[in-house]
Amino acid sequence: MNRLIALFSLLLVCALTQADQLNVDSVSEQIREAESFHDEARSLTHSWVITARLIEEAKAALADDQLMRADELSKRALRTALASVSQSIREKEVWRNRIPSS
């Protein structure tokens, strides 16, 4: 659970620091962070398909000089990547509750 709190804290800090510094480097960093968390989710065999699509769309928007669109997509990708990791963590903790006791 502490890891989950740390992940959401990181997301909040990123969102607050990026708000007034929108540029190609900040959006590229958000994309890299989303990729990193997506890779973590994949290693936990719990990645979401939408995250990969959002990452690719963000990269394409950045390549087309659509900075605002790339920022929006990279933030969505980061949120879904974090959510998939946190869901995996929760599933590891609560799966036993679904098994009927004898």
Backbone torsions as a table, in degrees:
resi	resn	phi	psi	omega
1	MET	NA	-34.7	178.1
2	ASN	-63.0	-35.4	178.6
3	ARG	-65.4	-39.2	178.1
4	LEU	-61.8	-44.5	178.8
5	ILE	-63.1	-41.0	178.7
6	ALA	-63.4	-39.6	179.6
7	LEU	-64.0	-44.7	-179.8
8	PHE	-70.7	-31.6	175.3
9	SER	-64.4	-42.3	177.8
10	LEU	-60.9	-43.8	179.0
11	LEU	-61.0	-43.7	-180.0
12	LEU	-63.6	-45.2	179.3
13	VAL	-61.9	-43.4	178.6
14	CYS	-61.0	-43.9	-178.5
15	ALA	-64.0	-42.0	-178.5
16	LEU	-70.7	-39.5	-178.9
17	THR	-75.5	-28.3	-177.9
18	GLN	-81.2	-19.3	-172.7
19	ALA	-57.9	-43.3	-177.3
20	ASP	-98.4	4.6	-176.6
21	GLN	-126.4	48.5	-177.6
22	LEU	-74.8	112.3	175.7
23	ASN	-153.2	175.8	-176.4
24	VAL	-59.5	-41.4	-179.0
25	ASP	-65.0	-41.6	-178.8
26	SER	-67.7	-39.8	178.4
27	VAL	-68.2	-40.4	177.2
28	SER	-61.0	-39.2	178.4
29	GLU	-65.7	-40.5	177.2
30	GLN	-62.0	-39.6	178.8
31	ILE	-64.6	-43.5	178.2
32	ARG	-62.0	-40.7	178.0
33	GLU	-63.6	-42.6	178.2
34	ALA	-62.1	-42.2	178.0
35	GLU	-62.7	-40.4	-179.8
36	SER	-63.1	-47.4	178.9
37	PHE	-68.3	-33.7	176.8
38	HIS	-65.3	-41.3	176.2
39	ASP	-62.0	-39.8	177.2
40	GLU	-63.0	-43.9	178.7
41	ALA	-61.9	-39.9	177.3
42	ARG	-63.7	-38.6	179.4
43	SER	-66.8	-25.4	176.2
44	LEU	-89.0	5.8	-174.6
45	THR	51.3	44.8	-177.9
46	HIS	-141.8	31.2	-178.8
47	SER	-80.5	156.6	179.0
48	TRP	-106.0	138.8	-178.6
49	VAL	-62.6	-37.8	-176.9
50	ILE	-60.9	-30.9	-178.3
51	THR	-63.3	-45.7	179.3
52	ALA	-61.6	-40.5	178.7
53	ARG	-63.4	-44.0	-180.0
54	LEU	-63.6	-39.7	178.2
55	ILE	-61.9	-46.4	180.0
56	GLU	-63.9	-40.9	178.4
57	GLU	-65.4	-38.3	178.1
58	ALA	-64.5	-42.3	177.9
59	LYS	-62.6	-42.2	-180.0
60	ALA	-65.1	-42.1	178.8
61	ALA	-64.4	-39.5	178.2
62	LEU	-64.9	-41.1	178.0
63	ALA	-65.1	-29.1	179.0
64	ASP	-90.0	12.2	-179.9
65	ASP	60.1	32.4	174.5
66	GLN	-101.4	75.6	-170.9
67	LEU	-62.1	-44.8	-179.2
68	MET	-63.6	-43.3	179.1
69	ARG	-65.2	-42.7	178.8
70	ALA	-62.9	-39.3	178.4
71	ASP	-63.5	-46.6	179.3
72	GLU	-60.4	-46.9	-178.9
73	LEU	-66.8	-39.5	-179.6
74	SER	-68.1	-34.6	176.2
75	LYS	-66.8	-41.6	176.9
76	ARG	-63.6	-41.1	178.5
77	ALA	-62.8	-41.8	179.0
78	LEU	-64.6	-42.6	178.6
79	ARG	-63.2	-43.4	-178.9
80	THR	-70.3	-34.7	177.0
81	ALA	-64.5	-44.5	177.9
82	LEU	-64.1	-39.8	179.8
83	ALA	-65.1	-37.6	179.4
84	SER	-68.2	-37.6	176.8
85	VAL	-67.1	-44.8	-179.3
86	SER	-66.3	-35.3	176.4
87	GLN	-64.1	-40.3	177.9
88	SER	-61.9	-42.5	178.9
89	ILE	-63.2	-45.3	179.0
90	ARG	-62.0	-42.5	-179.6
91	GLU	-60.8	-38.1	178.7
92	LYS	-65.3	-28.4	-177.2
93	GLU	-87.3	-31.6	-170.1
94	VAL	-110.5	0.1	-176.2
95	TRP	-61.0	-30.5	-178.6
96	ARG	-65.7	-28.5	179.9
97	ASN	-66.8	-19.8	-178.6
98	ARG	-86.1	-11.3	-178.8
99	ILE	-88.2	122.2	-179.5
100	PRO	-64.7	139.0	177.7
101	SER	-86.6	150.7	-177.7
102	SER	-86.8	NA	NA
